Amino acid sequence: MTQVSRRRSTLQTLLLSAGFFVLVAVSVASVLLVNKAREDNALVVHTVEVESQVASLLVDIRRAESATRAYLLTSAPQYLSEYRSAAAALPAALGHLQMMTVDNPAQVANAAKLRAAVEQRLAEFALSIERVNNNDTATSVDVLRKSTSTDALEAIARIGRDMRTEEDRLLAARTATADRTQVLASSVTIAGSCMVLALAAISLVLLRQSSRARDDAEAKLRDSNVNLETIVDERTADLREANEEIQRFAYIVSHDLRSPLVNIMGFTSELEELRGDIFRRIATLNRTASLAPAMEDATDAAEPELEGSDKQLSDEFNESLGFIKSSIAKMDRLISAILNLTREGRREFKPERIDLRELIDGIVKTVAHQAAEANATVEIGALPDIVSDRLALEQIFSNLIDNALKYLKSGVPGAIAIEGRTKLGFAIFEVTDNGRGIDPKDHQRIFDLFRRAGTQDKPGQGIGLAHVRALVRRLGGTMSVASELHNGSTFTITLPIKWSGKNAGRNRDKES
Amino acid sequence: MSDPVTIIMIEDDEGHARLIERNIRRSGVNNEIIPFTNGTEAVTYLFGKDGSAVERKGQALLILLDLNLPDMTGIDILKRVKENKHLKATPVVVLTTTDDSQEIKRCYELGCNVYITKPVNYESFANAIRQLGLFFSVIQVPPASL
C-alpha cells in the first residue's frame, strides 16, 4: 500500500519535472529558432538588396553610356549633364556594392573586377566626351568603338550576370534555409506542446488514481477507527466487568472468612475461660491433697498457686492461646483491610473544584497532636487548586502526612513540607520529610498491599500506600517516591488539573 | 422481659448460634430461644404453610436475624416480616458480620429495630450480646396479632 503510493508520488514528481523540462526545452529551442529565422530572413533580404544594387549599377552604366553616345551624336549639353550625374553616382554605387558583398569572397572578387571594368569604361566615356568637347568627334567615336571598349562592356555585363547568378544561388539557398528553420521551429513547438499535453494527461490520470486510492484509504481508516472504538469499548467493558468481579470476589471472600473467624475467636475465648477454671481446680485439688490443714487458707486465696509441672503446663496453655488470639486479631485486620479497599474501589468519585490549601490545612490540623508529640513541624507551600474527588484527595494526603509523621528519625525534629506546582495540565504535589527514608530496593515494595519496609517498630498493615496509589490511579494520576535510607523521603503525586471522572468506574452495582 | 416472649434466632453458623445463646443466658435472659440454621425453615415457622403468619398471631416474638443465610438473604426475611400485618410490630435485631454502611442503612430503612455487627474480638462480641440480653430484659414486645 505505502510502497505503491510512494511509487506513484515519485512517478508524479518525475512527470512534473519532465513536463517542466520539456517546456523549458521548447521555449529555448523556439527562441533560438526564431532568432535563426530572423537571421535567415535578413540574409535573404540582403541577397535581394545586393541583386537590386547590381541591377541599378548596370542601369547606371547603361545610362552613362547612352548619355555619352547621345552627346557624341548631338553634343547637346543636357546629355552631358546626364552623363555626369550617372558617372558621379557610379563610384558610390560601386563602393556600396563592395561593402554589401564583403561577406562573400567570390562576390568580393567579382565586385573588384566589376569596379575595374566600370572604371575603365568610365575612363573611355570621359575620353570620348573630352574629344567631343575638343571637336574631335571622329576619334571620340573610335574610342567608343574600339575593341577594348566592347570588351569592357561585355566584361561588365558578364560580371553583372555572374554576380546576379551568385546572388540567385545564395537567395535560393538562404530561402531554403529560412524555410527549414521555420518548419523546424513550428515542428519543435508542436512536438513540445504535444509532449506537455501528454504529460499533463498522464499526470491527471495518476492524480485521479491516487485521489481514488486516498479516498479508499480514508474510508478504510474510518471503518477501522469505528471498529477500533468498538473494540476498545468492548475491552473496557470486559475489563470493568472483570474488575467488578474481582472486587465482588474479594468482598465476598473476605466477608465469608470473617464468619468462621468469629467462631474461632469466640470459642478460643471460651477455652480461655475454661482454662482458668480447670487450672484453678487443679491448684485447689493439689493443695487439698498435700496440705489438708491449710484447706481453709486455700479457699480464701483469690488465686491458688500452681507448682512445678502444673505451672509449666498452664504457661504453655497460655502461650498457645496467646498465639492463636494474636493470629486471629491479625487475620481480622487483614480481612478488614481488604473489605475497606474493595469498598473504596466501589465508591463513585465525584469531580469538584478543590482548594488544596484548605484541604491540607484541615488534615494538618487533625494531626497537630501527633505532630507535637513527634516534635515535628508541617509546612504547607503554594498549592494549585484542582478538580478532583475530595474524599480521595483527603485520603491520599492524610495517608502521606501520617506516614511522614510516623516514620521520623528518632532524636531529630521532624520537618515535613507539602508543595505543589502545575505543569502541562497536571498538578504535581510533593510531600517531603526528613525521616528515616526508604532503601531504594524497597521503593516498589512499599506500594504493594500488606508489604512494608524498614524497621517494623510501628503499628500498621501495609495498606496505606497501596491504597493511596490505587486512588491516585483512579484519579488519572501517577505517584512515585524518591528516598534514601536515613535521608528522608519525597513522595511525588501527579494528578490532572481538571479530572472529568471519565475513567472512573461507571454503573457500579447498586447494592454494595 | 415478660415470660411468653420467644426469641427466634435465625443464624446459619451453629458456632455463632451457640456463642450468642451462651452470652444471652449469661446476661440472665431465660426466655425460650428457637434456633433456625436456614432461611426456609425460619420462614416456614414464622409465616406458616400458607405464608400468612396467622399461626403466630398473638405470640410475642423477637427475631434475631443473620443476613448471610445459605438459602436466602436475611434482608428478604426482614422485608417479609415488616410487610406482614401480624408480624410487622415484632422487633427484629439484625446480628451479622457485615459492617457495610450501605447494608446497615438498608436494613434500618426496611424496619430493622437494632443492627449489630458481630465483632471478631470476643470481648466485644460477648459484651454486645450481653447488652442485647439486657435490652431484651427491658424491652416491651407487643403481641404479634394486632
Chai-1 contact restraints between the chains, C-beta under 6 A:
chainA,res_idxA,chainB,res_idxB,connection_type,confidence,min_distance_angstrom,max_distance_angstrom,comment,restraint_id
A,R258,B,T97,contact,1.0,0.0,6.0,A-B,restraint_1
A,S259,B,D13,contact,1.0,0.0,6.0,A-B,restraint_2
A,S259,B,T97,contact,1.0,0.0,6.0,A-B,restraint_3
A,L261,B,V120,contact,1.0,0.0,6.0,A-B,restraint_4
A,V262,B,K118,contact,1.0,0.0,6.0,A-B,restraint_5
A,V262,B,V120,contact,1.0,0.0,6.0,A-B,restraint_6
A,N263,B,G15,contact,1.0,0.0,6.0,A-B,restraint_7
A,M265,B,V120,contact,1.0,0.0,6.0,A-B,restraint_8
A,M265,B,Y122,contact,1.0,0.0,6.0,A-B,restraint_9
A,G266,B,L19,contact,1.0,0.0,6.0,A-B,restraint_10
A,G266,B,Y122,contact,1.0,0.0,6.0,A-B,restraint_11
A,S269,B,Y122,contact,1.0,0.0,6.0,A-B,restraint_12
A,D332,B,V120,contact,1.0,0.0,6.0,A-B,restraint_13
A,S512,B,Q102,contact,1.0,0.0,6.0,A-B,restraint_14
